Each structure stands twice: as structure tokens, then as C-alpha cells.
Amino acid sequence: MTTTSTSELVDAFHNRVLPKPQWTHEAHLIVCWSALKTRTVNEATAYLRQAIRAYNDSVGTPNTDTSGYHETLTRYYVEAIAQLTGESVEQVQSSAHCQRQSPFTYWSRDLLFGTEARRDWVDPDLQQLPWREGD
């Protein structure tokens, strides 16, 4: 993705005019990467929590216990991308930790898609996140 199209995607998301079919996994990564350019991990998480919920509302995606915003997944990707400090968006998208299936290395499907993980952070049940080892 070019810098211009990356910027346009982030602007469209922020302004809530991004067409719903374009809110893909890759778009999530781009928006997260962009948020981390000017924010700490905690600030980016707080921003994305609000922004994703607002975007979902604008396109008719309910934020419920079974759809919409997902706290554990959002925080996972914020942390995964934050570990790639200084990397380009293309490098983030190709990172092993940023693939769509990557969270399943750390969480069982049942735990990750449970209500608690959608509402709040839930620690992994399969293995510790590599950037949190020693915590």
C-alpha cells in the first residue's frame, strides 16, 4: 500500500466514511500502525477502543458480546505492532505476529471468541506472548 493510500484509508476510517467492505484485517493493521506513530501503547489502545466502536456504529455493525469491537484482539495487535518500532506498514503486514491467524498461537478459539475476551483483556491460555515473557 502506498503512503497516500495508507493516509487516505486512515482518514476515511477516522472520518467514518470508509466503506464497510474495506474494513479488512489489513485495514485494521494500517489504522493501528498509524495510531502508534503518535501514541503510546496505552494511548493507541484507548484511541482504537473508541474509534473502532464509533466506526462500527457508523456502518451498522453492533458492538455486542458476539460482534463488533474485540478488546483482546485489539490489544494483541497494538502490542504486536508496537514491537515493530520503526517498521513500515508493509513490514508490519508481513510480520508473523500480525497475520490474521497469529492470535491462535496464544489463545484457544473458545477463549478468544468468548464474551470475556471481547469485553476485556484475557491472558493467553496456550502460551505467553513473547513480548510479555518475564512479566
TARAPE-V335066 format. One record per pair of residues at least 4 apart in sequence whose C-alpha atoms are under 7 Angstrom apart, sorted by the first residue. I is the first residue (numbers start at 1). J is the second residue. Records with the same first field share a line. If there is no record, write none. Layout:
I=J ; J
This chain:
1=5 ; 6
2=6
3=7
4=8
5=9
6=10 ; 30
7=11
8=12
9=13
10=14 ; 31
11=15
12=16 ; 17 ; 18
13=17 ; 18 ; 55
16=55 ; 58
18=22
20=59
23=27 ; 28
24=28
25=29 ; 100
26=30 ; 93
27=31
28=32
29=33 ; 93
30=34 ; 89
31=35
32=36 ; 78
33=37 ; 81 ; 89
35=39 ; 44
36=40 ; 41 ; 44 ; 82
39=43 ; 44
40=44
41=45 ; 78 ; 79 ; 82
42=46
43=47
44=48
45=49 ; 75 ; 78
46=50
47=51
48=52
49=53
50=54
51=55
52=56 ; 69
53=57 ; 63 ; 69
54=58
55=59
56=60 ; 61 ; 62 ; 68
57=61 ; 62
61=68
62=67 ; 68
63=67 ; 68 ; 69
64=68
65=115 ; 118
66=115
70=74 ; 118 ; 119
71=75 ; 117 ; 118 ; 119 ; 120 ; 121
72=76 ; 117 ; 118 ; 120 ; 121 ; 122
73=77
74=78
75=79
76=80
77=81 ; 98
78=82
79=83
80=97 ; 98
81=92
84=92
87=91 ; 92
88=92
89=93
90=94
91=95
92=98
93=98
95=99
96=102
97=102
98=102
103=107
104=108 ; 109
106=124 ; 125 ; 126 ; 127 ; 128 ; 129
107=111 ; 112 ; 124 ; 125 ; 126
108=112 ; 125 ; 126
109=113
110=114
111=117
112=117
113=117 ; 118
114=118
115=119
116=120
117=121 ; 122
124=128
128=132 ; 133
129=133
